[in-house]
Amino acid sequence: LEQRGFVGCARHFIECVQNQTVPETAGEQALLAQRIVEKLWRDAISE
């Protein structure tokens, strides 16, 4: 997670679960963003 810059997001999510609060970003949005970043990363490696 740290290598891809998602440590803060993961910490925020864990804190929300612990505190029973709503995360700033919906899970669906986070998943979509993760898929986009991974595709960009794969495309950059293959060039």
C-alpha positions in Angstrom: 0.0 0.0 0.0 2.8 2.4 0.8 4.5 1.9 -2.5 1.3 2.9 -4.3 0.3 5.7 -2.0 -2.7 4.2 -0.3 -1.4 4.0 3.3 -3.4 7.1 4.3 -6.6 5.8 2.7 -6.2 2.4 4.5 -5.6 4.1 7.9 -8.6 6.4 7.3 -10.9 3.4 6.5 -9.7 1.5 9.6 -10.3 4.5 11.8 -13.8 4.8 10.4 -14.5 1.2 11.2 -13.2 1.6 14.7 -15.1 4.8 15.3 -18.2 3.7 13.4 -18.1 6.7 11.1 -18.6 7.1 7.4 -15.4 7.2 5.2 -14.8 10.3 3.2 -14.8 8.3 0.0 -17.3 5.6 -0.9 -15.9 2.1 -1.4 -17.1 2.0 -5.0 -15.2 5.2 -5.8 -12.1 3.9 -4.1 -12.3 0.7 -6.0 -12.7 2.5 -9.3 -9.8 4.8 -8.5 -7.6 1.7 -7.6 -8.5 0.0 -10.9 -7.6 3.1 -12.9 -4.3 3.6 -11.1 -3.4 -0.1 -11.7 -4.2 0.1 -15.4 -2.1 3.3 -15.8 0.7 1.6 -13.9 0.5 -1.6 -16.1 0.3 0.6 -19.3 3.4 2.6 -18.2 5.4 -0.6 -17.6 4.5 -2.1 -21.0 5.6 0.9 -22.9 
